Amino acid sequence: HQGSAFGMTDTIADNYAYWQENGQGWFNEYDRRKRFIPYFHIQEIFLTEYVAREAPAKVLEYGCGVGRHLRNLSRLAGIDAYGYDQSPTMIADMQHWASADWVKEHVRLGPPVGKVPFADGEFDIVFTCEVLVHTRPEHIDAVLAELLRVCRGKILHLEPEPSTAVIADAHNGSWGHDLVAAYSRLQMQAERLPKLYELQTPVQVAISKQDDRRAPLFSDVSCGL
C-alpha cells in the first residue's frame, strides 16, 4: 500500500507493481536484445558521450533499472553517477556488474511517483531512458517536476512520443508522452534534438546555460551520415 503519494488511494497501479515484482532477469534480457536490436547500442554510445562531455559532473539516472547505463557512466573520469528506481528486483540485478557497496552508496529505491531522496539542484545532469514510457499520463507532470527540482544543469530524455507505436498493455501499461508540452505546462522550455533512430527523439531541457563550445553531439554526427 503506497497511499496518496501516487495520486491513488490504497494500492499501487498495476503497471508500477509489474516492475517492482518482475525486474529480476532484465540484465540478461538486455544483453540478449542487444544481439539483434542495434538501437540499444546507439543509446549507450549517445548517453555516454553526452555525459562525458559535461565532466566533471554529478549525474542522476531516474529509473535506472538494472544499471545498463550506470555501468558505462560509472567508468567515466570526472563523473559521479547515481541512480533511482522504484523496483527492488531490478536494483538487485545490478549484482551482475556492481558491488553491493557501490549500489548502497549510489542507488536509491523509492516510489514511482513522489519526492525523490535528493536535494534541490543536486545534479548537473538528470536523464531517463525508456522509463517514462511506463509512467502513467496522470503522473507525468509530477515526475518531471521532481526532476526539475533536483537538477541544476540539463535534463535529457530518450522516450517514445505519442506518435510512436507502443504496445499499450505491455508490462501492464505503456504510454508515449509529449514531453515538450508537459514541460510547457511546468513553465519550462524543452527542445527536441536530432533523432538518433526511429523509436525515440531525444528531448533536452537546459535549466542553466552551459558552455556550448564543444564538439557536436553524437546525434548531430550520426544524423549527418
C-alpha positions in Angstrom: 0.0 0.0 0.0 1.6 3.2 -1.1 -1.0 5.9 -0.3 -1.7 9.3 -1.8 2.0 9.9 -2.8 1.0 8.1 -6.0 -2.2 10.1 -6.6 -4.1 6.9 -5.8 -5.9 5.7 -2.8 -4.9 2.3 -1.4 -2.8 0.3 -3.9 -0.1 0.9 -6.4 -1.1 0.9 -10.0 -0.7 -2.4 -11.9 2.0 -1.1 -14.3 4.2 0.0 -11.4 3.6 -3.2 -9.5 4.7 -5.2 -12.5 8.2 -3.7 -12.5 8.6 -3.9 -8.7 7.8 -7.6 -8.9 9.3 -8.7 -12.2 12.6 -6.9 -12.5 14.9 -9.9 -11.9 16.4 -11.2 -15.1 16.4 -8.0 -17.1 20.2 -7.6 -17.0 20.4 -10.8 -19.1 17.4 -9.8 -21.2 19.1 -6.6 -22.2 22.2 -8.5 -23.2 20.1 -10.8 -25.3 18.3 -8.0 -27.0 21.5 -6.1 -27.8 22.4 -9.0 -30.1 19.7 -8.1 -32.6 18.4 -4.6 -31.7 21.0 -2.1 -32.8 19.5 1.0 -31.2 20.3 -0.2 -27.7 24.0 0.2 -28.6 23.3 3.7 -30.1 21.5 4.7 -26.8 24.5 3.7 -24.8 27.1 5.4 -27.0 25.0 8.6 -27.1 24.4 8.8 -23.4 28.0 8.0 -22.5 29.2 10.8 -24.8 26.5 13.2 -23.7 27.6 12.8 -20.1 31.3 12.6 -20.7 31.5 15.9 -22.5 30.0 17.6 -19.3 32.6 16.2 -16.9 33.2 16.9 -14.1 29.5 16.3 -13.3 27.2 14.7 -10.9 24.6 12.7 -12.8 21.3 11.0 -11.9 19.5 8.4 -13.9 15.9 8.4 -13.0 14.6 4.9 -13.5 18.0 3.2 -13.6 16.6 -0.3 -13.6 19.4 -2.9 -13.7 22.0 -0.1 -14.4 22.6 -0.6 -18.1 23.7 3.0 -18.4 25.1 3.5 -14.9 27.6 0.6 -15.7 29.0 2.8 -18.5 28.8 6.1 -16.8 30.4 4.9 -13.6 33.6 4.2 -15.5 34.0 7.8 -16.8 36.6 10.1 -15.3 35.1 13.0 -13.5 31.6 11.6 -13.5 29.8 10.8 -10.2 26.9 8.7 -11.3 23.8 7.9 -9.2 20.6 6.0 -9.9 17.0 6.0 -8.6 14.4 3.3 -9.3 11.1 2.0 -7.9 11.9 -1.6 -8.4 13.8 -3.6 -5.8 14.0 -6.6 -8.1 15.7 -4.6 -10.9 18.2 -3.0 -8.5 19.0 -6.5 -7.2 20.0 -7.4 -10.8 22.9 -4.9 -10.6 24.8 -7.6 -8.8 25.9 -8.7 -12.3 28.2 -5.7 -12.6 28.3 -3.7 -9.4 29.4 -4.4 -5.9 26.9 -4.3 -3.0 28.8 -1.3 -1.6 28.6 0.7 -4.8 24.9 0.1 -5.1 24.3 1.0 -1.5 26.2 4.3 -2.0 24.9 5.3 -5.5 21.4 3.9 -5.9 18.2 4.8 -4.2 15.0 2.9 -4.0 11.7 4.8 -3.8 8.1 5.2 -5.1 7.3 5.6 -8.8 5.7 9.0 -8.1 6.5 11.4 -5.3 9.6 13.2 -3.9 12.9 11.6 -4.7 15.5 11.4 -1.9 17.9 14.1 -3.3 18.5 17.7 -2.6 17.3 20.7 -4.7 19.7 21.3 -7.5 22.0 18.4 -6.6 22.7 17.1 -10.1 24.4 18.6 -13.2 22.6 16.1 -15.5 19.4 14.1 -14.9 18.2 11.7 -17.6 15.7 9.0 -18.3 15.8 6.3 -20.9 12.8 4.1 -21.7 11.4 4.8 -18.2 8.7 7.5 -18.7 7.0 5.2 -21.2 6.0 3.2 -18.1 4.8 6.3 -16.2 1.0 6.9 -16.2 -0.1 10.0 -18.1 -1.8 11.5 -15.0 1.6 11.3 -13.2 4.0 12.6 -15.8 3.9 16.3 -14.7 4.6 15.3 -11.1 7.6 13.2 -12.1 9.1 15.9 -14.4 8.6 18.5 -11.6 10.8 16.3 -9.3 13.5 16.0 -12.0 13.5 19.8 -12.4 13.8 20.2 -8.6 16.9 18.1 -8.3 18.7 19.3 -11.4 20.8 22.4 -11.8 22.0 21.9 -15.3 20.4 19.7 -18.0 17.7 17.1 -18.3 17.7 14.6 -21.1 15.0 12.1 -22.1 15.2 9.1 -24.5 11.5 8.2 -24.6 8.8 7.4 -27.2 6.4 10.2 -28.2 2.6 9.9 -28.6 3.1 9.3 -32.3 5.3 6.3 -31.6 3.6 2.9 -31.7 3.8 1.3 -28.3 2.2 -1.9 -27.1 -0.4 -0.3 -24.7 -0.8 -3.3 -22.4 2.9 -4.3 -22.3 4.0 -4.7 -18.7 0.5 -3.7 -17.6 0.8 -0.3 -19.3 2.9 1.7 -21.7 2.4 5.3 -23.0 4.2 7.8 -25.2 4.3 11.3 -23.8 4.6 14.7 -25.3 7.4 15.9 -23.1 7.7 19.3 -24.7 4.1 20.0 -23.9 4.5 18.6 -20.4 7.4 20.9 -19.6 5.5 23.8 -21.1 2.8 23.2 -18.5 5.6 23.4 -15.9 6.7 26.8 -17.3 9.9 25.3 -18.8 11.1 25.1 -22.4 12.2 21.7 -23.8 13.8 21.1 -27.2 13.8 18.1 -29.4 17.3 17.1 -30.5 18.2 15.4 -33.8 16.6 11.9 -34.0 19.0 9.0 -33.5 16.7 6.2 -34.6 13.0 5.8 -35.4 11.6 4.9 -32.0 12.8 7.9 -29.9 13.5 11.6 -30.2 15.9 13.0 -27.6 14.3 15.8 -25.6 16.5 18.2 -23.6 15.8 20.9 -21.0 18.6 23.3 -20.2 18.0 24.7 -16.7 21.2 26.7 -16.7 23.3 27.9 -19.6 26.2 25.5 -20.3 29.4 26.0 -22.4 28.3 25.2 -25.9 31.7 25.5 -27.4 32.2 21.7 -27.6 32.3 19.1 -30.3 28.9 18.2 -31.9 26.8 15.6 -30.0 26.9 12.1 -31.3 23.3 12.6 -32.7 24.5 15.6 -34.8 27.2 13.4 -36.3 25.2 10.3 -36.9 22.2 12.1 -38.4 24.6 13.7 -40.9 25.9 10.4 -42.2 
